[in-house]
């Protein structure tokens, strides 16, 4: 199920340019809590290096991880069962992991605590994201998301975010990618 959710989020998006209005900090980390599955992910984003690390579970050193390499348009996935695999992706197709919201993100609600934006993509994918300003900066942080996928297996995923500025341990990105093989991702 984790792989299906990650694959849906990562690969079923269309290509669009990004805007400069709603952007995340150069470095941050957070925990994503999947509301329906009651599972969590550790996520570290380092846009200065062009990398996003997703670790399935709350332990940043866990064995089930993924690195989105935004500079080289590759996504690596490591599992205990299948080892490390990677796949190239089209530039812009991993826009959920980019530093800024896509240019076509439509503001749908603005409140005193959170602003919501909505996006849809070919293939039955839609994303509602709530963002809040990071105090003392021009950046935003994700607070809540809802993803809906209707073209393959009807799926709705809710995510809550626990966010912090910076990366407490920059070595979390030091994964051995030398043994990774090119392969399609499986569900």
PAZAPA-4460 file (N, C-alpha, C; in steps of 0.05 Angstrom, whole numbers, plus 32768, in hexadecimal, padded with zeros to 4 digits):
% residues 187
    n_x    n_y    n_z   ca_x   ca_y   ca_z    c_x    c_y    c_z   seq   type   mol
   8010   7FE8   8000   8000   8000   8000   8011   8019   8000     1      X     A
   8028   8019   800F   8039   8030   8010   8044   8036   7FF4     2      X     A
   804C   8021   7FE6   8057   8026   7FCB   8042   8031   7FB8     3      X     A
   8029   8027   7FBA   8014   8031   7FA9   800F   804E   7FAF     4      X     A
   800E   8056   7FC8   8009   8072   7FCF   8020   8083   7FC5     5      X     A
   8039   807A   7FCA   8050   808A   7FC1   8050   808C   7FA2     6      X     A
   804B   8076   7F95   804B   8076   7F77   8036   8089   7F6D     7      X     A
   801E   8088   7F79   8008   8099   7F70   8010   80B6   7F74     8      X     A
   801B   80BD   7F8B   8022   80D8   7F90   8039   80E1   7F7E     9      X     A
   804C   80CF   7F79   8064   80D7   7F6A   8061   80D7   7F4C    10      X     A
   8054   80C3   7F41   8056   80BF   7F24   803D   80C5   7F14    11      X     A
   8026   80CB   7F21   800E   80D0   7F11   8008   80ED   7F0E    12      X     A
   801C   80FE   7F10   8018   811B   7F0E   8021   8123   7EF2    13      X     A
   8015   8138   7EE8   801D   8143   7ECE   8033   8157   7ED2    14      X     A
   803E   8161   7EBC   8054   8175   7EBD   8048   8190   7EBB    15      X     A
   8050   81A1   7ECD   8048   81BD   7ECD   805F   81CD   7ED9    16      X     A
   8062   81E6   7ED1   8076   81F8   7EDD   806D   81FE   7EF9    17      X     A
   8080   8208   7F09   807A   820F   7F25   8079   822D   7F28    18      X     A
   8069   8236   7F3B   8068   8252   7F40   807A   825A   7F57    19      X     A
   807E   8274   7F5B   808F   827D   7F70   807F   8288   7F88    20      X     A
   8065   8285   7F88   8055   8291   7F9D   8055   8281   7FB7    21      X     A
   8051   8267   7FB5   8050   8256   7FCD   8067   8242   7FCB    22      X     A
   807C   8248   7FDA   8094   8237   7FD9   809C   822F   7FF6    23      X     A
   80A9   8218   7FF7   80B3   820D   8010   80D0   8215   8014    24      X     A
   80D9   8214   802D   80F5   821B   8033   8109   8209   8025    25      X     A
   8122   8213   8023   8137   8203   8015   813B   81E9   8024    26      X     A
   813A   81E8   803E   813E   81D0   804D   8129   81CE   8063    27      X     A
   811D   81B7   8065   8109   81B2   807A   8106   8193   807D    28      X     A
   80FA   818C   8093   80F3   8170   8097   80D8   8170   80A5    29      X     A
   80CB   8159   80A1   80B0   8157   80AD   80A9   8139   80AF    30      X     A
   8093   8134   80BD   8087   811A   80BE   806C   811D   80B0    31      X     A
   8066   810B   809E   804C   810A   8091   803C   80F4   809E    32      X     A
   8024   80FA   80A6   8012   80E6   80B2   7FFB   80E0   809F    33      X     A
   7FFA   80C7   8095   7FE4   80BF   8084   7FCC   80B9   8096    34      X     A
   7FB7   80C9   8092   7FA0   80C8   80A5   7F90   80AE   80A3    35      X     A
   7F8D   80A3   808B   7F7D   808A   8088   7F8D   8071   808F    36      X     A
   7FA6   8070   8086   7FB7   8059   808A   7FC4   8058   80A5    37      X     A
   7FC3   806F   80B3   7FD0   8071   80CE   7FEE   806A   80CC    38      X     A
   7FFB   8073   80B7   8017   806F   80B4   8025   808A   80B2    39      X     A
   803F   808A   80B6   804D   80A4   80B4   8066   80A1   80A3    40      X     A
   8070   80B8   8099   8088   80BA   8089   8099   80D0   8095    41      X     A
   80B3   80CC   8094   80C6   80E2   809A   80CE   80EE   807F    42      X     A
   80CE   8108   807C   80D5   8115   8063   80E9   812B   8068    43      X     A
   80FF   812B   805A   8113   8140   805B   8115   814C   803F    44      X     A
   8113   8166   803D   8116   8174   8023   812E   8186   8023    45      X     A
   813F   8183   8010   8156   8195   800D   8157   819E   7FF0    46      X     A
   8149   81B5   7FEB   8146   81BF   7FD0   8160   81CB   7FC6    47      X     A
   8173   81D3   7FD8   818D   81DD   7FCF   819D   81C6   7FC2    48      X     A
   8198   81AD   7FCB   81A5   8196   7FBF   8192   8187   7FAB    49      X     A
   8179   8190   7FA9   8166   8183   7F97   815D   8168   7F9F    50      X     A
   815A   8163   7FB9   8153   8148   7FC2   813D   8149   7FD7    51      X     A
   812B   8135   7FD5   8117   8131   7FE9   8119   8113   7FF2    52      X     A
   811B   810F   800C   811D   80F4   8017   8103   80ED   8024    53      X     A
   80F8   80D6   801E   80DF   80CD   802B   80E6   80B2   8038    54      X     A
   80E3   80AF   8052   80E7   8096   8060   80CD   808D   806B    55      X     A
   80C6   8074   8064   80AC   8069   806D   80AF   8061   808A    56      X     A
   80A0   806E   809B   80A3   806B   80B8   80B0   8084   80C3    57      X     A
   80B2   8086   80DD   80BC   809F   80E9   80DA   809F   80ED    58      X     A
   80E8   8089   80E8   8104   8088   80EC   8113   8090   80D3    59      X     A
   8121   80A7   80D3   8130   80B1   80BC   8144   809D   80B1    60      X     A
   814D   808A   80C2   8161   8076   80B9   8154   805C   80AF    61      X     A
   8139   805C   80AC   812B   8044   80A4   8134   8039   8089    62      X     A
   812E   801F   8084   8137   8011   806C   8124   8015   8054    63      X     A
   810C   801F   8059   80F9   8023   8043   80F8   8041   803D    64      X     A
   8107   8049   8029   8109   8066   8023   8108   806B   8005    65      X     A
   8104   8085   8000   8104   808E   7FE4   8113   80A9   7FE3    66      X     A
   8122   80AE   7FCE   812F   80C8   7FCA   8125   80D2   7FAF    67      X     A
   811A   80E9   7FAF   8113   80F6   7F96   812A   8109   7F8F    68      X     A
   8138   8104   7F7A   814F   8114   7F71   8144   8128   7F5C    69      X     A
   813E   8140   7F65   8132   8154   7F53   8145   815E   7F3E    70      X     A
   815F   815D   7F43   8173   8166   7F30   8177   8153   7F18    71      X     A
   8175   8139   7F1E   817A   8124   7F09   8161   8116   7F01    72      X     A
   8149   811F   7F0A   8130   8113   7F02   812F   80F5   7F06    73      X     A
   8138   80EC   7F1E   8138   80D0   7F26   8129   80CE   7F41    74      X     A
   811C   80B7   7F44   8111   80B0   7F5E   811C   8095   7F65    75      X     A
   8128   8093   7F7D   8133   807A   7F88   8120   8070   7F9D    76      X     A
   811B   8056   7F9D   810C   8049   7FB2   811B   8031   7FBC    77      X     A
   811E   8030   7FD7   812C   8019   7FE3   8118   800B   7FF6    78      X     A
   8117   7FF1   7FF3   8108   7FE0   8006   8119   7FC9   800E    79      X     A
   8113   7FBD   8024   8122   7FA6   802D   811E   7F8F   801A    80      X     A
   8105   7F8B   8010   80FF   7F75   7FFF   810B   7F77   7FE3    81      X     A
   810C   7F8F   7FD7   8114   7F92   7FBB   812D   7FA1   7FB7    82      X     A
   8139   7FAB   7FCC   8152   7FBB   7FCA   814C   7FD6   7FBE    83      X     A
   8161   7FE2   7FB3   815E   7FFE   7FA9   8159   7FFE   7F8B    84      X     A
   8145   800C   7F82   813E   800F   7F66   813B   802D   7F60    85      X     A
   813E   8035   7F47   8139   8051   7F40   812B   8052   7F25    86      X     A
   811E   8068   7F21   8110   806D   7F08   8113   808A   7F00    87      X     A
   8118   8090   7EE7   8118   80AB   7EDD   80FC   80B5   7EDB    88      X     A
   80F7   80CE   7EDE   80DD   80DA   7EDA   80DF   80F3   7EC9    89      X     A
   80CA   80FC   7EBD   80CA   8114   7EAD   80CD   812C   7EBF    90      X     A
   80DD   8140   7EB6   80DF   8158   7EC6   80C4   8164   7ECC    91      X     A
   80BF   816C   7EE5   80A5   8177   7EEC   8090   8164   7EF6    92      X     A
   8095   814A   7EF0   8080   8136   7EF8   8080   812F   7F15    93      X     A
   8094   8137   7F24   8095   8133   7F41   808F   814D   7F50    94      X     A
   807C   815C   7F45   8077   8177   7F50   806E   8178   7F6D    95      X     A
   8064   8162   7F78   805E   8162   7F94   8076   8165   7FA5    96      X     A
   808E   815F   7F9A   80A6   8161   7FAA   80B7   8179   7FA2    97      X     A
   80AD   818A   7F91   80BB   81A3   7F89   80B9   81B7   7F9F    98      X     A
   80CA   81CC   7F9E   80CA   81E0   7FB3   80B1   81F2   7FB3    99      X     A
   80A5   81F6   7F9C   808E   8208   7F9A   8076   81FA   7F8F   100      X     A
   805E   8204   7F97   8045   81F8   7F8C   8044   81FD   7F6E   101      X     A
   8037   81EC   7F5F   8034   81F0   7F42   8026   820A   7F3B   102      X     A
   802B   8214   7F24   8020   822E   7F1B   8001   822C   7F19   103      X     A
   7FF7   8214   7F15   7FDA   8211   7F12   7FCC   820A   7F2C   104      X     A
   7FDA   820D   7F42   7FCD   8209   7F5D   7FB9   821F   7F61   105      X     A
   7FA0   8218   7F65   7F8A   822B   7F68   7F85   8230   7F85   106      X     A
   7F87   8249   7F8E   7F7F   824F   7FAA   7F61   824A   7FAD   107      X     A
   7F5A   823A   7FC1   7F3D   8234   7FC5   7F32   823F   7FDF   108      X     A
   7F44   8244   7FF2   7F3A   824E   800C   7F52   825A   801B   109      X     A
   7F4D   8271   8026   7F62   827E   8035   7F57   8284   8051   110      X     A
   7F65   827B   8065   7F5C   8280   8080   7F71   828D   8091   111      X     A
   7F6B   8290   80AA   7F7E   829D   80BC   7F95   828B   80C3   112      X     A
   7F91   8270   80C1   7FA6   825D   80C8   7FB2   824E   80B0   113      X     A
   7FA2   824B   809B   7FAB   8239   8085   7F9E   8243   806B   114      X     A
   7FAE   8240   8055   7FA4   8246   803A   7FA4   822C   802B   115      X     A
   7F8E   8227   801C   7F8B   820F   800D   7F8E   8214   7FEF   116      X     A
   7F9B   8201   7FE1   7F9F   8201   7FC4   7F96   81E6   7FB9   117      X     A
   7F8B   81E7   7FA0   7F81   81CE   7F94   7F8D   81CB   7F78   118      X     A
   7F94   81B2   7F72   7FA0   81AC   7F57   7F94   8191   7F4E   119      X     A
   7F91   818F   7F34   7F88   8175   7F28   7F9C   816E   7F11   120      X     A
   7F9E   8155   7F0C   7FAF   814B   7EF7   7FA1   8136   7EE6   121      X     A
   7FAB   8132   7ECE   7FA1   811D   7EBC   7FA4   8102   7ECB   122      X     A
   7F91   80F1   7EC8   7F92   80D7   7ED4   7F83   80D5   7EEE   123      X     A
   7F73   80E9   7EF5   7F62   80E8   7F0C   7F6F   80EF   7F26   124      X     A
   7F85   80FE   7F25   7F93   8105   7F3D   7F8C   8122   7F45   125      X     A
   7F86   8126   7F5E   7F81   8141   7F68   7F8F   8144   7F83   126      X     A
   7F96   815E   7F89   7FA5   8164   7FA2   7F9A   817D   7FAE   127      X     A
   7F92   817B   7FC7   7F8B   8193   7FD6   7FA0   8195   7FEC   128      X     A
   7FAE   81AC   7FED   7FC3   81B0   8001   7FBE   81C9   8011   129      X     A
   7FC2   81C7   802B   7FBF   81DE   803C   7FDB   81E7   8045   130      X     A
   7FE2   8200   8042   7FFC   820A   8049   7FF9   8222   805D   131      X     A
   800D   8225   806D   800E   823B   8080   802A   8248   807E   132      X     A
   802B   8262   8082   8045   8270   8081   8058   8266   8097   133      X     A
   8072   8266   8091   8086   8260   80A5   808E   827B   80B1   134      X     A
   808A   827E   80CB   808F   8297   80D9   80AB   82A2   80D3   135      X     A
   80AB   82BC   80CD   80C5   82CA   80C8   80D1   82C5   80AD   136      X     A
   80C3   82B7   809A   80CE   82B2   8080   80B9   82B8   806B   137      X     A
   80C0   82B5   8052   80AD   82B8   803B   80A4   829C   8032   138      X     A
   80AB   8287   8041   80A5   826C   8039   808C   8261   8047   139      X     A
   8082   824B   803D   806B   823D   8048   8072   8221   8050   140      X     A
   8061   8215   8060   8064   81F9   8066   8049   81EB   8061   141      X     A
   804A   81D2   8059   8031   81C3   8055   8026   81BC   8071   142      X     A
   800C   81BE   8073   7FFF   81B7   808C   7FED   819E   8089   143      X     A
   7FE0   819D   8073   7FCD   8187   806E   7FCA   8183   8050   144      X     A
   7FC6   816A   8047   7FC1   8164   802B   7FAC   814F   8029   145      X     A
   7F9E   814F   8012   7F8C   813A   800B   7F91   8134   7FED   146      X     A
   7F99   811B   7FE8   7F9D   8112   7FCC   7F87   80FF   7FC5   147      X     A
   7F7D   8101   7FAD   7F68   80EF   7FA3   7F72   80E5   7F88   148      X     A
   7F70   80CB   7F85   7F77   80BD   7F6C   7F5F   80AC   7F64   149      X     A
   7F55   80B0   7F4C   7F3D   80A2   7F44   7F40   8091   7F2B   150      X     A
   7F57   8092   7F1D   7F58   8084   7F03   7F61   8066   7F06   151      X     A
   7F70   805F   7F19   7F7A   8043   7F1C   7F6A   8035   7F31   152      X     A
   7F70   803B   7F49   7F61   8030   7F60   7F58   8049   7F6F   153      X     A
   7F3E   804C   7F73   7F35   8064   7F82   7F43   8065   7F9D   154      X     A
   7F50   807C   7FA2   7F60   807F   7FB9   7F5F   809C   7FC3   155      X     A
   7F5B   809F   7FDD   7F5D   80BA   7FE8   7F70   80B8   8000   156      X     A
   7F83   80CA   8000   7F97   80CA   8015   7F97   80E6   8023   157      X     A
   7F96   80E6   803D   7F98   80FE   804C   7FB3   80FE   805B   158      X     A
   7FC0   8116   805B   7FDA   8118   8068   7FDA   8130   807A   159      X     A
   7FE5   812C   8092   7FEA   8142   80A5   8009   8145   80A6   160      X     A
   8013   815D   80AA   8030   8161   80AA   8039   816C   80C5   161      X     A
   804F   8162   80CF   805C   816D   80E6   8077   8178   80DC   162      X     A
   807A   8192   80DB   808F   819F   80CC   80A4   81AC   80DE   163      X     A
   80BD   81AC   80D4   80D2   81BC   80E2   80E5   81C7   80CD   164      X     A
   80F0   81DF   80D3   8103   81EC   80C2   811E   81DE   80C3   165      X     A
   812C   81DE   80AD   8147   81D2   80AC   8146   81B4   80AD   166      X     A
   815D   81A8   80AC   8160   818B   80AD   8171   8184   80C5   167      X     A
   8167   8176   80D8   8175   8171   80F1   818E   8160   80ED   168      X     A
   818D   814E   80D9   81A4   813D   80D3   81A7   813B   80B5   169      X     A
   81B9   814C   80A9   81BC   814B   808C   81C6   8130   8081   170      X     A
   81D1   811F   8092   81DA   8105   8088   81C4   80F2   8081   171      X     A
   81AA   80FA   8086   8194   80E8   807F   8193   80E3   8061   172      X     A
   819F   80F5   8051   81A0   80F1   8034   81B6   80DE   802B   173      X     A
   81C8   80D7   803D   81DF   80C6   8036   81D6   80A9   8033   174      X     A
   81C7   80A3   801E   81BF   8088   8018   81D1   807D   8003   175      X     A
   81D8   8063   8004   81E9   8057   7FF0   81D8   8051   7FD7   176      X     A
   81DD   8061   7FC2   81CE   805E   7FA9   81DD   804E   7F94   177      X     A
   81F6   8046   7F9B   8207   8039   7F88   81FC   801E   7F7E   178      X     A
   81ED   8010   7F8F   81E2   7FF6   7F87   81C5   7FF8   7F7B   179      X     A
   81BB   8010   7F77   81A0   8012   7F6D   819F   800B   7F50   180      X     A
   818A   7FFD   7F48   8186   7FF5   7F2C   816D   8003   7F21   181      X     A
   816F   8008   7F07   8158   8014   7EFA   8142   8000   7EF6   182      X     A
   812A   8006   7EFF   8114   7FF4   7EFD   80FA   8003   7F00   183      X     A
   80E5   7FF9   7EF4   80CB   8006   7EF9   80C1   8001   7F15   184      X     A
   80B2   8014   7F20   80A7   8010   7F3A   808F   7FFE   7F39   185      X     A
   808C   7FED   7F4C   8076   7FDA   7F4D   8063   7FE2   7F63   186      X     A
   804A   7FDC   7F60   8037   7FE1   7F75   8036   7FCB   7F89   187      X     A
***
